[in-house]
């Protein structure tokens, strides 16, 4: 079969494409293959769209953040305003606060504002203004003046504030004269300040979601491989070259691949019409960002379409010598290069711990992806040796079912690769999700525990630089039923001391000695214990001293270089009044206990939410791959065992062969995958010194995988039994 040049070659190519399409529809399992390839193309295109949307969000966020960044005055630029940056935390989510005092009211206001805020006014982002009323955010930073438009926000979900302090001390540190906005050299502010590098996010999406998508495409491309193997053998006998066989395969795979990729492209339209919140994380993808990257949607559709076709062609190649009359399907053994890839990936994971910076992270992610991709082949190699042992015991013990199953396993390790791929990669994903979501170091974990115990019933205000008048105004602004104590110490080694009146100390369960006395970590109620937990210099706890009320009257403070005013509340939820008073007087909000570590804990928790989102999507894709692979194998397995109907009328033989041929190798793959993923998770924890490994989560995942393996075997046996009843011998 040699094609002529010019028009003859084009006619031959068109004929081969039509032949592939017609043959695919007529082949056994053709409908399953069409649905599988369509679904795989759809899922792969959605995965690529996720990468595109990630890049679009980062691009839009960077542009808007630069547009609102201040231009320093000087060098010929006149000052139009004073600018200062602050921060706050609400529900462990950072809030960006920008304080502005206009010097030239006619100058353009910050992006997203229709005018400059007046003294005491605050413009809030919609996500902040829409917080629950019981959080009292609308009055936390001053009088509510309006909402910041989308052009002035990094994302629709950003918590951001522009405020003009009523009593601003513009001579203090942090205030800068600015000539406007639009600096490209200013450091990130707001949401972008805490954003992870885009390459890390793309790598996470690609590793947790992209690999399962590729696994689904490969499994779908191999559906109905028996019919295509026979067709490939016939084409090779007729003299078809590699290009001709590829055209036939493309003709078969192109329609479903195009259908799935096009459907994925259409699914991006809602993202361009409305702001879309993502599940689990709550992050909102801005419609303007996706619209700005609309030009990339056709490229993503084309890339996913071509990638599906390429994988379909690659997974159906013929023996390189050209002398074989059947395509290669590594029926007799697992290729050694797959084992070598697994060994190399394990070595890469080990070495990545010694590579500093981003290069080490990328090496770890690439090695992890390679390990998960090649691990099913290792499981198949183990299963193949196991199959030989089963065949030997079946021969010696006179068990035909074990003999048949053992020889089948040894002869078709690729079947186990396809079936085990979803199980093995799923185990790895579940383990990584569990480990990543537990990555809290001890101080961060303690901060979370403290918040759960006392919440906002203990707040601290740094008044070391505050005047007596400011302290007086603050004490008048907080609720009258709040208790106040002073936390002070010296830099000369003296212990940190909690000072207050006897009623205030007894209110939190502490003694009131008239001279400094050590109080253990177990003294007092939960509020006092948590305060000592964070401020005590050692296990001896804080020192406590009672003083007359006159000693603290009018905002006087005890002797000491470190001074914090501690405000105790009896009810949860009253802290907003303290926060509002602190910001109105001092220009910053009060802090909860362990706030410096609570932020890192919240950041890691948010990262865990993203891992859960993409990892959960990957697991769903793997479930589709498992269902597709099992359905395809049922067809092949049923046809292969159907001729046994002329040898025996016992239906139990099919269930027994299916158990040994499908369930037991998958159990072996589960054991191998569980052992490797356990090592992977423990190694990761040892490297980063964070997180906890849950044997219960791994055991539950392996239990689910083992149950699925049993169901696959039962379904395979039932399908073979039904096929045997319908089978009739023909002269082929």
C-alpha positions, 0 to 999 in steps of 0.5 A: 500500500504505497500512496502516490504523490500530489492529489493521489496522496491526498485521496489516499489519506482521506480514504484511510481516515474514512476507513478508520472512522467506519472501522471504529464504528463497526468494531466490537466495543466501538460505542464504548471507545467513542464515549471513552475518547470523547470523555477523555478529550473533554477532561483533558481539555478542561485540565488545560483550560484550568492551566490557562485560567490560572495564567489568566488570573495571575496576569490580570491580578498583576496588572491591577496590582501594578495599576494601584501601586503608588508612584513615589513623589520626587524626581519632578513629580509633585506629591498629591497624597500621603500613602501608608500600608497596613493589615488586618486579619478576619477569620484567619484571612488577611485584609489589605489596608491602604491609608490615604490622605489626599494633598490635592483633592483634584488629583485622580483617586486610587483605581476603583474609587470614584473619589478620595475618602474623607476623614474617617471614611473607608471604602471596602471591597465587595467581599469585605462589605458583604461579610456577615453583619455580626462581624461589624466590618462596615464600621471596623475601619471607619464610616462606610463610604462605598465599595471598591470597583473591580478595577481596583481589586486583585480579584473579586474575592479580595479583602481590601480597604481604602481608609482616610484615618480621622486622626492620622499622625502623618509624621509617623513612620510608614507614611510616604508622599506619592505622585499618583498610582501605576508603579511597576516597581512597587512590591505587591500589596493586598492579595498578591502579597500572599500569592504563591508563585504561578509556576508552583500553582501550575505545577500543582494543577498539572501534578494533581489533575493533569496526570489523571487526565493523561491517564484517562486519555491513555486508558480510553485510547487502549479501549477495544485494542483487540479489534484494532490489533487485528486491523493493524495486523491486516494493514501491515500484511497489505503493506501499510506503512507507519503513516498509513496505520496512523491515519487509520487510527486518527480517522477513528479517534478524531471525531470523539476527540474533536467532540470532547475538546469542543465541548470543553471550549464551550464550557469556558463561556460561563467563566467569561460571562460571570464571576465564578466561585471555585468550590472548597477554596471559595476563590472567585475567578474574575470574568474579565481575566478569562475574557482577556485570555479568550484568544487562548481558548482555540489554542487549548482546544486544538492542543487537547485535540492533537494530544489525544490523537498523538496518544492514540497513535503512540499507544498503537504502534507496530513492532519496530522491525516491521516484520511482525504482523501484530502491533506491539502491546507488551504482551509478554513482558513489561518494557525495561525502560518503564522500570528504569523510569520508576527507579530514576523517579525515586532517585529524583525524589530523594535527590530533590531534598538537597536541591535548594529553591524552586529547582528542588520543588520542580524536581520533586514534582516532576519525579513524583509525576514520573513515579506515579506514571510508572508505578502501575508498570512495576505493579504489572511486573510483580503481577506477571511473576506472580502469574507464573507462580499461580500457573505452576501451582495450578498445573501441579495441583490440577486446578485448571482455573489457576492454570488459565488465570496464571498464564493469562496474567503472565501473557498480558501484563498490560491489562494490569497496567491499565486497570491498576493505573487509576488505583495506584495514582489514586492512592498517591493522590489521597496520600499527598492530599492528606500530607499537604493538608496536615502541614502545620508546624507546632507554633501554627498548630498551637495558634489554631488550638488557641483560637478554638479555645478562646477566640476573640475573648483575649485581644492584645494592643501594643501601646508601647509607643502610644501616649497616655491620651490615646490609651485613655480614649481607647479604654473609653471606647471598649465595652464597659464590661471588658477586663483590662490587664497590663502585660509588661517586662523589661529587656534586662531579663526580668520576667514578663509580668501581668499587672492589674487590679484584684477584680481584673485578675480574679476575673480570669481565675488568677491570684492577686499578690501585692508583689510579683509572683510566679503563676504556673501555666495551669493557673487561671481559666482558659484565657489566662492559660492561653496568655501564659502559653504564648507569653511565658518565658519558660514552663514557670508561667507568667508573673502576676502582681496586683496593684491598686486601681489608682496606680492604673488610673488615667491610662498610667502603665506599669514600669517595663519596656515591653507593654501590651494592654490585654483586653478580656471579654466574657462572651465570644463575638464581642471582640469587634468593639475592641478592634474598632476602638483600637483602629480608631485610636491607634490606626491598627487593630488588636491582635489575637494570641499567636497571630504571628503564627496564625497567619502561616497556619491560615496560609497552609490551610488555604494551600490545603484547600487548593490541594483538596480541590485539584486532588479531588478533581484528579480522583474523580478523573481516575474513577472515570479511568477505572470505570473505562478500563474495567468496561473495556476489559470486561469485553475482552475478558468475556470474549476470551473465556467464552470458548470454555463453554464447549469444555465445561458447563460449570459457570463457577469456573468463570468467576474463579478465573476472573478472581485470579486474573483480575482481582488478585493482581489488582490486590497486589497492585494495591499493596505495591502502590500502598507501600510506595505511596507510604514511603513517599508521604513519610519521605516528604514529611521528613524533608519539610519537617511539617505535617503528619502521616495518617495511616488510617487515611491510607488504610481506608484508601487501600480498603476502597481499592481492594473492594473495587478490585473485588467488584471488578473480578465479580463483574468480569466473571459475570460478564464472561458467564453471560458471553459464554451462554451466547457464544457459538463457534465460527470458522475463524 
